[in-house]
Every structure is written in C-alpha cells, then in structure tokens.
C-alpha cells in the first residue's frame, strides 16, 4: 500500500527523481535500537570478506581496526530529527568507487535505499524505483527532500550491473519535522569541491588515524577504467624537515587508516583526473594535525 500524501524527491547528479513513497512499516523500524553495520540482514546473509587489494600500498597505511568493508553516512546520526531538504554524504571502508557499467576489482557504486530492507536475493540487480536511488556516476552525496514523517535509509554498494555486494550501512533512522519549500539543491551543495572531513584541523590524534575524504559535485572512481569526468584522491603529508609523502588512492578509495611516525603534519588532499595524466581537478583546504 502506498501513501499518496508522502512524496519523496532525491537529486541525483542534477536530476530530480520524484515519486510517491510508501511509509508502511517505517514507524516500526524507527523504534528499533541502533544496530551494527551488518545487522537487520536476512537470516544467513553472508558478510563481505576483507579485501587486501582495497588497501592503499604505503608503509604508513594500515587496515581498519575491524577489517570490515562497510558503507556509511559521514554526516548523519541515527535517531536524529531534521528538516528537509538535507544533504546525505556517503562514506566507504575497505572498498573503492567505480561508476556503473565499469569493473575494477571489488569497487562499486553507491545506492540509497529509502524505507526498504536489504534485498533478500543478493544475486539480482537492484531495481530502479523511488525506493532505490542509484549513484552510477561515482557520486558521494545527494540531496534528499522528504515531507514530515519517520524514515529509514541505508546505503548498499553494488557492482557494474547493480548487483549488490555484501557491503552496506546500518539502517539510518530519522524524523523529518519540517519540509522547507523552494530550497534548491545548489543552495545546499555549494560549488564543486573536495574536503578532508577528518581529522579536525590543529588536532592531536591517536593511532591508528582515520582520514575521511569527500567530493561534492565531483565524481570519484578507480583510475583503471579511465572514466571521463572522474578523478581519484591523492593525499600529500608534509612534515617539517622531511620529504613529503604522497599517497595515491587510485583504487577509488575515499578513506585511509594511517599509523605515521610521531610529529607535526600538514595534510593536503587533491582530486586527480583519471583521464588526463597528473591533472589536479580540485584541492581541499589543508589540515594540520599532530601525532604525539
């Protein structure tokens, strides 16, 4: 049954997908306690295995503490109350991004599931409906516009043919208190740019250190397929009196776990073109941190 009073709009790569959205069962889901990333899956569903190939090769790079491939939201909190429209940002651990239709190891592209459980059959492509929003260009964010109500969203990573990997986020439950009319995606997203989300600038950090990267209005991909209008991240770490360390995330990775030597660092993040050799498409604001 579909509640025709509740419409949902999701901006994907500049386009607007609008449709009526069923809210049946959303209240029950929202009442459940927060879960781990691979909870609330169909009984017996396998968990994605670690993939050493997804690790960037550098002496300072270490695997995540739990080695678990996982999709997640970098800017949303489970159980929150918010107004719409809002920006949802996507993160990914132990995997890389590659656009739909392209193959690069275990890299994939994001899908946003709204008020939907994980698929019962992970051998079939995800459908194209208002409940399953595809980000096949290598996007890391979207603008979601929902009327007041209670919702559940989750991310699922899928391959070139939209067949899901066992890589997904925990369910994100939230309540929309108000829908603001007349707000454009551009006013929320701003200019195309990249950002280093963590660590915080001028912070003293503990090891292992998680560095999270984000691209807004720009597409990220594994460099091997050489997809037009995509780039991959490059992190440059500078220390006083030491040679700079450049780390290429050419597998389409959007985060790193590091265990660098003690010292003061300046982190400079770049997005490098996948089709024009060594062309820097965007630079983030530098972030400084100290490893005590």
N, C-alpha and C positions, 0 to 999 in steps of 0.2 A: 504494500500500500504506500502511496506517495502523498505526502502533504503538499498540495499545490501552493500553499501560502508561503513556503520556505524556498526561496531561490538562492542559488549559490553562483558567484562569479569568481573565476580564477584567471588572472592574467598570466599567459604563458608566452614568453618571447614576443610581447607586444600585442598578442591577440587576446580576445576575451571569449571564454567559454562560459555560457550561461545556461542553466537548466534548473528544473525543479528537483529538489533533493529530499529524499525520504529521511525523516528523523526518527523513525520507529526503532526503538531499542537504544537510542543514544543516551537516554537518562540512566538506563541500567548500566551501560558501560561506564559512564562517568562516575557512578557510585563505587566502582571497584577501586581497590588500593593501587598505588603506583607499582609497576612491575619491572622486572629486568627486561633487557632488550629482546630476548627470545622467549618471553612468557606470552601467554594467551595465544599460542600457536596451536594448530590442530594436533591432536594426540599423535605422538610418534614422529612428529615432523623433525627431520634432521637439522642440525645446526651447522652453519658454514665452518669449514675447517680452515685453520691458519694457512696462509699462502706466503711462503718466504719470498717469492718473486715480487710481492707487493711492497716489500721493504725497499727503501732507497739505499743504495750502496754508498756508505760513507762510514769512516771509523767511529764517528760520534752517534750515528743513528742506532737506536735500539727499538725492539718491538714494544707495543703497548703492554702494560702490566698484565692484562688478561689474554693477550694474543687474539682477541675475538674480533672478527670482521663485523662491523656494525654501521648502520646508518643512524643519524640522529639530527635533531634540530639544535642549531647553535644559539638561537636567541629566544626560544620559547620555554616556558616552565609548565610542567604538568599541574593541572588543577587551578590554573590562573583564570582570572576574569579580565576581559579585554573589550575594547571597542574595535569595530571594523570600519574600513579595510585595514589590514595589517600585513607586514612583510614576514614571510616564513623563510628562514635561511637553512640550508641543508649542509650537514657535515657527513664525513665518511672516514671510517677507520679500517686499515688493512686492505683497502681496495683502491682502485683508481677510477676515474671517469673517462668514458669514451661515448660519443654520440650513438644514437640508434642507427642500426644498419652497418656498424663497424665492429670489428673484432680485434681485441688486444688483450690476450690472456684472460684474466678474471675481472677486467674492468667492465663497467656497465654504466647505465644512466639511471637517474632518479625517477621515481614515480610517487605521487602523493595520493594516498587513499583517504577519502573522507567518509566517515561513518561506515566503514567497511572493515570486516575482519581480514586476516591474512587469507589468501586463496587456499582452498582445500587441495588443489592439484598444482604443484609447482612445475609440472611438465607442460603446461599450457600457457600461451601468451596472455598477458594482462589485457583486459578489454579496454576499448576506448569509449568511456562514458563519463558522465559528470562526477562519478564516484572515483574514477581512476584517471588522474591527471598525469600526462607523460611529459618528460623534460628531455626530449630526444636530441637537443642541440648541445647538451653539456652544461645546462644552466645549474646554478647553485642557489636559486631563490625564486620566489613568486609572491604575488600579492593576492591575498585571499579576502573575499568580500562576502560575509555571511550575515543574515538577519539575526536578531536576538534569539538565543537558544543555547542548548548544550550540545557539544560536538566532540568527536574523536577523530584525530588524524594520525596517520603513521606513514613513514617512508619505506619504500621497497626498492632495492636495486635490481635491475633486470638487464639481460644481455641484448645483443644486436637485434634479436627478433622479439623483444619484450617478454621473454620467458624469465620469470623471476629467479634470482639466486636466493639462497638461504641467508640473505643479508638484509636486515630490516631494522627499523627502530622499535622501541617500546611504544605503546599507544599513548598519544598526547591528548589529554582530556582538558577541555577549556569551556568557559561560558562566555558568550557574547552578550554584553549588557546593552550595547547601542550600536546601530549601524549608521554611520555618517554618510550622508548623500553628497554627491558632487565631488568626491575626492578622487583625483586621477592617480593612476599608477606612477606617473613621472614625478609627482609631488612627493611620493613616499620613497621611491627608489633613488632619486637624485641622478647625478651624472655617472656614466660608466667608470668603474674604479675597482681597485683591489685593496684589501685590508689584511693586516695581521691582527687577528682577533685576540690571541693570547700568545705570550704572556702580556701582562699590563706594562705600559711604559714606566721605566725607572723602578722596576720592582726587583726584589731579591727573591730568587726562585729556588725551589727544591728539585732534586733529580730523582727520577727522570723527568725531563721538562717536556710538556706538551705544547707544540706550536700549531695553531689553527689558522688556516688561510681562507679568505673569501673573495669571490669575484661577483660584482654587481654589474649587470648589463654586459658582461663579457662571458664567453663560453670557454670551458676548460675541457681538455682531452689528453689522453695518452698521445704522445707525439708520433708514434709509429705509423698510424694510418694517414697522417698529414692532411687532416681535415681542414678545409678553408674556414676562416673566421673563428679559429680556436687557438688557444695557447696553453702552455703548461707553466707551473710556478717554478721559480728559481729563488732560493734563499741564499743570501750572502751574509756571513757572520764576520764582523770585524772586531779585532782586539788591539789595544794599544801596543805597538812594537812587534806585532805578529803579522804573518801573512794572512790575508783574508781567506776564508773558507767558503767556496761556492758549492751549493748542493742543488743538483738538478732533480726536480720531481717530474721527470719526463714520462712517468707511468700514469700521469693524470691524478696523482695523489693530492689531497687537499689538507693533510695534516702530517706532522712529524713528531716523533718522540726522540729526544736527544739526551745524551749524557756527556756534555762537553767538560773540558777542564775548568778549574776554578778561574775566575777572572771577570772582567767587565766587558760586556759585548754590546755592539750595535747591530741589530738585525734589519737587513734591507731586503724587502720582498719585491720580486719582479714577475710579470707575466710575459713569457717569451713566445713569439709566434711559432706555430707548428708548420708553417709553410714557407716562411722567409727566414733564412739562417741567421740566428742570433739577433733578430729584431725584437726589441723590447716594446711591447704593446702598452704596458702600464706599469707604474711604480707606486708602491704603498708608502705611507708616511713611516720613516724609520722608527724602530722601537729599541730602547736600550734596557738592559737588564744585567743583573749581577749574579754569578754563581759563587756563593760564599765558600 
